[in-house]
């Protein structure tokens, strides 16, 4: 199965983008090559840009507190695993404490690092990070992999509380929905929302179907069109019945 997540608001869209960037930093940092660590640093610069929203930290704190209150009310519920509930509540409390300890604007230490900001400025130019443009960066890329990895971990550290908060919120969001089996007749599917609240849609599709969903949604209706890409041609609607799994997720 292939999963497709579609956020229905800017806040969830931002969290999903940051989650993707954190995954890229972690993936490339773990590899030994200088080009891998260059890619990790580029992703870190993107995190710095996306996380520069002044209200991101407060948004996460408010959501964590709201989830804590909701979960607290489930104590003693025989249908809920007490151990699992306590584990989630502990994660929320730990992460909220970490977020509160983050001073000022997220990533301010990196913004005050003139060397990193000079690299960030050059990497925004196509081909602007060549060795003759940034000889000191070229020197860093030729250091031992362990040294570069240690630097990347230090630069990423101020963003870890944000990452942990995002992980909890998205985990709760993904676990919130109940899946239903649907069929897109001749590649098309429409469902009226009829007051249904959702912050994200999750579509799961068998790999045997060589098509991808194009999604549009508003408070009135959800429309999904499954399309097939053939070479350089424009995508066309898959003229077959496509069974898929649909989940409405809401915090």
JOHU-V703351 format. One record per pair of residues at least 4 apart in sequence whose ideal C-beta (glycine too) atoms are under 7 Angstrom apart, sorted by the first residue. I is the first residue (numbers start at 0). J is the second residue. Records with the same first field share a line. If there is no record, write none. Layout:
I = J  J
This chain:
0 = 203  204  205  206
1 = 204  206
2 = 201  203
3 = 202  212
4 = 15  199  201
5 = 199  200  214
6 = 11  12  15  199
7 = 11  197  198  199  200  216
8 = 12  198
9 = 13
10 = 14  58
11 = 15  198  199
12 = 16
13 = 17  49  52
14 = 18  165  168  169
15 = 19
16 = 20  49
17 = 21  46  49  50  165
18 = 22  165  169
19 = 23
20 = 24  42  45  46  49
21 = 25  46  162
22 = 26
23 = 27  42
24 = 28  39  42  43  155
25 = 29
27 = 35  36  38  39  42
28 = 36  39  148  151
30 = 35
31 = 35  144
33 = 37  140  141
34 = 38
35 = 39
36 = 40  140  147  151
37 = 41  140
38 = 42
39 = 43  151
40 = 44  151
41 = 45  122
42 = 46
43 = 47  154  155
44 = 48  119  122
45 = 49
46 = 50  158
47 = 51  106  109
50 = 55  105  106  158  161
53 = 104
54 = 58
55 = 59  105  161
56 = 60  98  101  105  161
57 = 61
58 = 62
59 = 63  98  161  164  168
60 = 64  95  98
61 = 65
62 = 66  168  250
63 = 67  91  94  95  164  167
64 = 68  95
65 = 69
66 = 70  91  171
67 = 71  88  91
68 = 72
70 = 84  87  88
73 = 79  84
74 = 84
79 = 84
80 = 84
81 = 85
82 = 86
83 = 87
84 = 88
85 = 89
86 = 90
87 = 91
88 = 92
89 = 93
90 = 94  167
91 = 95  167
92 = 96
93 = 97
94 = 98  160  163  164  167
95 = 99
96 = 100
97 = 160  163
98 = 160  164
101 = 105  157  160
103 = 107
105 = 157  158  161
106 = 110  157  158
107 = 111
108 = 112  157
109 = 115  154
110 = 116
112 = 116
113 = 117
114 = 118  135
115 = 119
116 = 120
117 = 121
118 = 122  128  133  136
119 = 123
121 = 127  128  132  133
122 = 127  128
127 = 132
128 = 132  133  136
130 = 134  137
133 = 137
134 = 138
135 = 139
136 = 140
137 = 141
139 = 147
142 = 146  147
144 = 148
145 = 149
146 = 150
147 = 151
148 = 152
149 = 153
150 = 154
151 = 155
152 = 156
155 = 159
158 = 162
159 = 163
160 = 164
161 = 165
162 = 166
163 = 167
164 = 168
165 = 169
166 = 170
167 = 171
168 = 172
169 = 173
170 = 174
171 = 175  250
172 = 198  199  248  250
173 = 201  248
175 = 248  249  250
176 = 201  246  247  248
177 = 246
178 = 244  245  246
179 = 245
180 = 242  244
181 = 188  243  245
182 = 240  241  242
183 = 187  188  223  225  240  241  243
184 = 240
185 = 238  240
186 = 210  224  225  236  237  238  239  241
187 = 224  236
188 = 223
189 = 220  221  222
190 = 220  221
191 = 219  220
192 = 218  219  220  221
195 = 247
196 = 249
197 = 247  248  249
198 = 248  249  250
199 = 248
200 = 214  216  247
201 = 246  248
202 = 212  243  244  245
203 = 243  244
204 = 208  212  243
208 = 241
209 = 227
210 = 225  226  227  237  241
211 = 225  226
212 = 223  225
213 = 224  226
214 = 223
215 = 222
216 = 221
224 = 236
225 = 237  241
226 = 234  235  236  237
227 = 234  235  237
228 = 234
237 = 241
